[in-house]
Amino acid sequence: MKEVYNLSCMENLDPRTELALRAFMQATPHLKWIADKNDNLVYANQSFLDYFHLGKDSLQKNIFDILPGELAHLFSSTHQQVRTNKTPVSTKLQLQKNDGSPLSLSVNSFIINGVVNPALVAGEALELPEKSPGIRLREQDKQDQSYLHQVISEAIWEWDIATGRVHRNTQMEVLTGYLQEEGNDLSWWFNRIHPADRERVQYSVAAVLDNRGCSWSEEYSFQCADGNYKQVRDRGYIVYEKQRAVKMVGSLQDITEIKQLREQLVSEKLAHQKEIAESIINAQEKERTFLGNELHDNVNQILTTARLYLEMLNPSDPHEMEIREKTREFIVMAYDEIRKLSKELVSPQTKTATISDAMNELVKNINEAGQFHVDYQCDPSIWLPKNLKITVYRIAQEQLKNTIQYSKAKNIRIELRSLDNAILLKIEDNGIGYDPNKVRQGIGLSNIYERVKLYGGTVEIKSSPGLGCSTTVIIPI
């Protein structure tokens, strides 16, 4: 069926919404239109124009100027209700035709998602049978549904694209709580999909038809008759006749429990991963502490003893005296290096209560050396579990070591703060920088990535020659 519309109405639509809107306008022969905030007709399908004996020149005219007065007033009231509440409205209108016979219309109206101006309202009207406005199904519809009931026990549906009607079996009634006589068109169903999923589902339906696909599948939240949402998996198959889509047949499956189990499985997997990470960190820290203590207590003790024996020598030859002094200097240098190394290896958490205290001590040691100025910003109220505290400290320690050795920077900035359910560590310098794509990843950086990976976090490095380096680490808590 030919589509009639004003292109200016589509300018503020993103491609996904435009495709879904076009599918809405073309899907059925029902009367469909869009009105702006002043109730000017800006979009209509051919069925709407034919029903009211209107031409294309009716677009951009006010509905009060082109529709019967009573009908225009009822449409306008419905539009205003939708704009005010920002929720879909379904209603029945009881009117009289020009010949005096009764006219019953089922009208669905809703705000168009994705439009910059939220005052645009889309509407769909279906004339109900005169013999009984309360009866929604023709005899053929009932026969179709009866057939569906007999051949399958699952919750299934059939969308007749030509007429716009949707037939549902009794199992669908059990699943959703809605009677089979309720809402037998596609827009009624779309309006009960959770707003977070609605546009995506509308787009996917429109896309599969536009691309002449054979099957369709989506998962989304659907609001049942009791007001509660169920997670459902909806699958359909498109039937073509003479290269034209005439119907879609599908089934609906309640996957609420499956999704809950899936989320529980993911949660348990993350908890198990966290236990493994903590075990690895504990083993690493135990080994580091052991090595640090061995270097400090044993190797340093050996060096101290060697220095004492050296002092016992009293050479008379000037050359031998010089050798003794050089040896003493090397022993002192080795002693200092071992002391620094053991201090790095041994975790500071036994001496400090918070990550802020540990970081302050680390920054203090660097600033006292005089070669760099470190600006440290941290929320002192941040509290982290022991193992995560050690991880953050080790990452900062490793990155600062890289900066000191390679960056040739003068200023370093460290930021440590909380995010929503995460901790952020950012270290920046004004050094020579480098191209991350061309420089081989060393042991220090590999250690950082491995530690962050254990907690399911992310590492982002931004650097280029001459522009310093910025390393951002985000770890979920």
C-alpha atoms as one frame of an Amber mdcrd trajectory, in Angstrom:
protein
   0.000   0.000   0.000   1.318   3.410  -0.914   2.669   5.585   1.884   1.910
   9.304   2.157   4.008  11.530   4.373   5.701  14.879   4.764   9.495  14.345
   4.567  10.202  17.223   6.951   8.674  15.110   9.711  11.491  12.588   9.296
  14.409  15.021   9.653  14.741  14.617  13.404  14.604  10.814  13.379  17.663
   8.607  13.702  17.891   5.843  11.028  16.736   3.064  13.392  13.625   4.981
  14.466  12.871   6.086  10.900  12.914   2.495   9.681  10.679   1.368  12.539
   8.293   4.272  11.872   8.058   3.509   8.173   7.297  -0.133   9.003   4.577
   1.044  11.414   2.973   3.174   8.716   3.135   0.497   6.030   2.496  -2.703
   7.996  -1.319  -2.763   7.927  -4.275  -1.086   6.222  -5.336   0.512   9.505
  -5.716   4.275   9.639  -2.365   5.734  10.709  -1.200   9.299  11.182   1.154
  11.653  13.030   0.157  15.024  14.468   2.389  17.798  15.811   1.909  19.742
  19.040  -0.711  21.963  17.341  -2.585  18.925  16.010  -1.524  19.606  12.420
  -1.449  16.445  10.297   2.191  15.919   9.320   2.159  12.231   8.348  -0.542
   9.842   7.124  -0.902   6.588   5.242  -3.151   6.105   2.230  -5.775   4.243
   4.264  -6.259   7.318   6.469  -6.678   9.635   3.486  -9.023   7.262   1.661
 -11.219   6.651   4.709 -11.836  10.367   5.263 -11.872  11.219   1.518  -8.814
  13.439   1.842  -6.032  14.300  -0.588  -2.312  14.818  -0.095  -2.996  18.553
   0.282  -4.500  17.740   3.713  -1.003  17.339   5.170   0.098  20.240   7.386
  -3.548  21.182   7.927  -5.154  21.116  11.359  -7.249  18.036  12.092 -10.171
  20.305  13.085 -10.174  21.627   9.496 -10.180  18.241   7.753 -11.976  15.786
  10.075 -15.539  15.719  11.434 -15.760  17.973  14.474 -16.600  15.315  17.051
 -13.865  12.979  15.792 -11.279  15.777  15.638 -12.103  16.740  19.222 -11.720
  13.141  20.439  -8.431  12.681  18.536  -7.089  15.957  19.933  -8.002  14.993
  23.512  -6.226  11.662  23.096  -3.124  13.385  21.660  -2.993  15.781  24.589
  -3.309  12.916  27.077  -0.358  11.132  25.421   1.790  14.303  25.459   0.986
  15.021  29.096   1.529  11.508  30.460   4.196  10.495  27.913   2.681   6.997
  27.842   0.673   5.162  25.139  -3.108   5.467  25.275  -5.603   2.905  23.935
  -9.245   3.875  23.756 -12.551   3.151  21.962 -14.507   5.941  20.310 -18.250
   5.680  19.775 -19.390   8.033  16.986 -22.023   8.348  14.264 -21.421   8.287
  10.544 -22.966  10.878   8.236 -25.804   8.453   7.471 -26.591   8.133  11.188
 -25.227   4.590  11.591 -22.972   3.880  14.585 -19.181   4.039  14.186 -16.850
   2.306  16.656 -13.124   2.925  16.459 -10.302   1.324  18.464  -7.528   3.966
  18.698  -3.924   3.561  19.848  -1.741   6.672  20.281   1.868   7.080  21.441
   4.870   9.421  21.489   7.393   8.678  18.719  10.691   7.555  20.290  13.818
   9.303  19.051  12.159  12.513  17.882  13.838  15.721  19.083  10.455  17.396
  19.467   8.571  15.054  21.859   5.223  16.636  20.957   4.836  14.460  17.847
   2.149  11.819  18.429   1.479   8.794  16.221  -1.982   7.284  16.032  -3.623
   4.135  14.670  -7.353   3.539  14.337  -9.276   0.359  13.488 -12.983   0.318
  12.762 -14.703  -2.348  14.860 -17.485  -4.513  13.389 -20.907  -2.890  13.625
 -22.755  -6.022  14.728 -20.976  -6.111  18.078 -18.241  -3.594  18.995 -17.121
  -5.897  21.801 -16.289  -8.742  19.413 -12.722  -8.320  18.076 -12.352 -11.453
  15.994 -14.040 -12.377  12.789 -15.239 -15.953  12.341 -12.195 -16.683  10.184
  -9.961 -15.310  12.962 -11.582 -17.733  15.398 -11.062 -20.634  13.019  -7.404
 -19.667  12.612  -6.927 -19.516  16.366  -8.715 -22.813  16.857  -6.305 -24.397
  14.393  -3.368 -22.905  16.269  -4.680 -24.325  19.544  -4.873 -27.816  18.119
  -1.496 -28.106  16.400   0.786 -26.835  19.163   0.839 -26.458  22.928   3.439
 -23.643  23.030   2.637 -19.947  23.296   2.476 -18.965  19.641   1.271 -16.059
  17.570   0.541 -15.285  13.948   0.736 -11.795  12.484  -1.281 -11.327   9.298
   0.704  -8.548   7.654  -2.016  -7.875   5.086  -4.773  -7.212   7.627  -2.617
  -6.208  10.581  -4.297  -8.678  12.909  -2.361 -10.797  15.395  -3.792 -14.166
  16.440  -2.654 -15.751  19.721  -3.378 -19.204  21.129  -4.517 -20.084  24.662
  -0.958 -20.787  25.835  -0.121 -17.160  25.076  -3.007 -16.179  27.338  -1.547
 -18.353  30.102   1.909 -16.845  29.617   0.931 -13.161  29.494  -2.409 -13.071
  31.320  -4.098 -11.176  28.476  -7.312 -12.568  27.015  -7.195 -13.547  23.369
  -9.715 -10.813  22.599  -7.388  -8.127  23.972  -5.079  -6.244  21.637  -5.052
  -8.036  18.317  -2.676  -5.681  16.499   1.072  -5.154  16.501   1.128  -1.674
  18.044  -0.769  -2.972  21.097   1.987  -5.558  21.603   4.805  -3.039  21.059
   3.287  -0.721  23.667   3.685  -3.455  26.313   7.364  -4.030  25.646   9.612
  -2.367  28.213  10.622   1.153  27.043  14.297   0.177  27.229  13.697  -2.591
  24.659  10.806  -1.236  22.597  12.663   0.740  19.934  15.214  -2.042  19.428
  12.460  -4.632  18.861  10.493  -2.325  16.542  13.649  -1.685  14.540  14.533
  -5.373  14.266  11.033  -6.268  13.000  11.186  -3.491  10.426  14.725  -4.468
   9.420  13.946  -8.151   8.803  11.012  -7.201   6.582  12.974  -4.494   4.798
  15.824  -6.950   4.118  13.399  -9.710   3.105  14.686 -12.009   5.829  13.275
 -15.440   6.567  13.481 -15.490  10.362  13.549 -13.107  13.317  14.496 -13.451
  16.994  14.744 -11.076  19.953  14.869 -11.156  23.741  13.076  -8.423  25.680
  11.004  -7.554  28.760   7.239  -7.787  28.312   4.642  -6.372  30.686   2.011
  -8.955  31.540  -1.588  -8.333  32.546  -0.656  -8.264  36.250   1.759  -5.367
  35.629   4.906  -7.436  36.146   7.569  -7.877  33.483   8.758 -11.201  32.142
  11.918 -11.808  30.186  10.865 -13.478  26.939  12.527 -14.912  23.843  10.437
 -14.145  20.776  11.104 -16.002  17.508   9.265 -15.717  14.215   9.374 -16.915
  10.608   8.216 -14.833   7.656   5.921 -16.356   5.023   6.183 -14.978   1.489
   3.712 -15.229  -1.373   4.760 -13.995  -4.806   7.870 -12.369  -3.316   5.740
 -10.446  -0.804   5.666 -10.942   2.981   2.126 -11.907   3.949   2.473 -13.195
   7.508   4.882 -13.946  10.338   4.404 -16.964  12.592   6.304 -17.310  15.830
   6.479 -18.487  19.416   7.109 -16.808  22.747   9.164 -18.411  25.518   9.393
 -17.270  29.123  13.127 -17.108  29.911  12.855 -15.135  33.150  14.159 -18.019
  35.238  16.790 -18.887  32.620  18.050 -15.316  32.618  18.144 -15.245  36.412
  20.146 -18.484  36.409  22.414 -17.049  33.744  23.045 -13.936  35.832  23.617
 -16.104  38.888  26.122 -18.201  36.927  27.966 -15.069  35.806  27.990 -13.796
  39.386  29.351 -17.096  40.685  31.960 -17.168  37.930  33.099 -13.656  38.838
  33.240 -14.604  42.516  35.329 -17.675  41.668  37.595 -15.563  39.470  37.991
 -13.126  42.342  38.953 -15.952  44.711  41.589 -17.130  42.234  42.894 -13.586
  41.851  43.162 -13.152  45.596  44.945 -16.491  45.952  47.462 -15.509  43.276
  48.031 -12.109  44.863  48.461 -13.661  48.295  51.016 -16.129  46.918  52.879
 -13.350  45.109  52.957 -11.118  48.162  54.099 -13.995  50.364  56.966 -14.713
  47.966  57.892 -11.035  47.705  57.854 -10.660  51.491  60.040 -13.744  51.849
  62.576 -12.435  49.314  62.516  -8.951  50.821  63.139 -10.275  54.315  65.887
 -12.618  53.074  67.668  -9.759  51.343  67.308  -7.484  54.347  68.162  -9.965
  57.117  70.567 -12.402  55.493  72.268 -10.844  52.472  72.660  -7.491  54.203
  74.063  -9.296  57.219  76.650 -11.001  54.993  77.608  -7.645  53.485  77.915
  -6.100  56.931  80.213  -8.943  58.012  82.282  -8.574  54.841  82.673  -4.864
  55.574  83.881  -5.613  59.113  86.510  -8.020  57.808  87.534  -5.447  55.229
  88.046  -2.867  57.953  90.429  -5.271  59.712  92.825  -5.019  56.789  95.547
  -2.397  57.163  97.522  -2.355  53.930 100.707  -0.279  53.817 100.838  -0.033
  50.060  98.932   3.042  48.729  97.537   1.016  45.838  96.161  -1.654  48.163
  94.684   1.085  50.386  92.834   2.455  47.348  91.500  -1.001  46.534  90.193
  -1.363  50.108  88.375   1.985  49.926  86.796   1.156  46.562  85.661  -2.210
  47.908  84.091  -0.478  50.943  82.195   1.888  48.605  80.841  -1.000  46.526
  79.694  -2.835  49.651  77.886   0.289  50.876  76.279   0.744  47.434  75.164
  -2.888  47.405  73.794  -2.504  50.940  71.740   0.575  49.913  70.406  -1.096
  46.757  69.363  -4.202  48.689  67.661  -2.029  51.314  65.692  -0.215  48.567
  64.810  -3.474  46.835  63.643  -5.160  50.035  61.515  -2.121  50.828  59.825
  -2.402  47.409  59.267  -6.119  47.796  57.715  -6.066  51.251  54.048  -4.985
  51.199  53.397  -1.728  53.085  49.971  -2.837  54.294  51.352  -4.146  57.555
  52.342  -0.583  58.408  49.489   1.451  56.909  45.716   1.273  57.323  44.468
   2.667  53.987  45.495   2.843  50.336  45.771   6.608  50.741  48.416   6.183
  53.461  50.395   3.718  51.352  50.295   5.964  48.288  51.313   8.996  50.349
  54.404   7.131  51.553  55.262   6.148  47.973  54.880   9.725  46.725  56.878
  11.088  49.661  59.859   8.859  48.827  59.889  10.036  45.202  59.563  13.725
  46.074  62.357  13.485  48.635  64.728  12.225  45.921  64.399  15.669  44.319
  64.392  14.572  40.667  60.624  14.641  40.193  57.659  16.612  41.469  54.685
  14.353  42.148  51.211  15.874  42.535  49.004  13.338  44.302  45.213  13.706
  44.533  43.216  11.161  46.484  40.021  10.903  48.455  41.351   9.913  51.908
  38.066   8.176  52.738  38.607   5.503  50.070  38.590   2.038  51.617  39.630
  -1.080  49.741  39.830  -4.750  50.737  43.337  -5.899  51.591  44.132  -7.722
  48.345  42.698  -4.985  46.133  44.629  -2.406  48.147  47.844  -4.325  47.475
  46.971  -4.614  43.770  46.384  -0.868  43.353  49.571  -0.089  45.258  51.663
  -2.485  43.149  50.226  -1.069  39.901  51.089   2.476  40.973  54.534   1.345
  42.105  55.213  -0.397  38.781  54.051   2.497  36.612  56.013   5.058  38.649
  59.126   2.908  38.282  58.635   2.917  34.487  58.111   6.678  34.520  61.254
   7.305  36.570  63.404   5.055  34.372  62.248   6.001  30.875  60.074   9.133
  30.699  62.621  11.915  31.421  59.690  13.741  32.976  59.860  16.462  35.610
  56.244  16.405  36.772  54.042  13.451  37.613  50.371  13.598  38.503  48.581
  10.771  40.345  44.802  10.588  40.785  43.024   7.975  42.882  39.255   8.167
  43.274  36.083   6.118  43.502  33.651   5.562  40.651  30.300   3.782  40.689
  31.288   0.305  41.921  34.892   0.806  40.765  38.224   2.417  41.659  40.164
   4.637  39.247  43.939   5.125  39.261  45.405   7.596  36.782  49.114   8.421
  36.419  50.250  11.157  34.012  53.662  12.623  33.226  55.098  15.389  31.020
  57.940  13.249  29.683  59.115  12.386  26.191  56.240   9.965  25.562  56.260
   7.103  23.078  54.160   5.279  20.504  52.458   2.341  22.308  52.060   0.530
  18.982  55.797   0.556  18.289  57.285  -0.001  21.725  57.514  -3.560  22.988
  55.539  -4.258  26.156  58.036  -4.839  28.969  57.812  -6.885  32.133  56.574
  -3.951  34.224  53.678  -3.136  31.919  52.859  -6.832  31.531  52.617  -7.109
  35.315  50.170  -4.187  35.363  47.938  -5.799  32.730  48.010  -9.148  34.506
  47.072  -7.664  37.877  44.207  -5.665  36.380  42.993  -8.677  34.399  42.725
 -10.750  37.564  40.056  -8.328  38.841  38.256  -7.920  35.514  39.444  -4.316
  35.132  40.708  -2.244  32.212  43.961  -0.462  31.370  44.097   2.481  28.961
  47.430   3.996  27.910  47.541   7.250  25.947  50.937   8.427  24.767  52.700
   9.867  21.737  56.260  11.140  21.152  56.838  14.459  22.900  53.451  14.551
  24.637  54.050  12.512  27.780  52.074   9.489  28.905  48.760   8.878  30.646
  47.858   5.491  32.177  44.302   4.943  33.438  43.342   1.836  35.369  39.731
   1.042  36.343  39.053  -1.939  38.593  35.517  -2.972  39.647  34.897  -3.245
  43.372
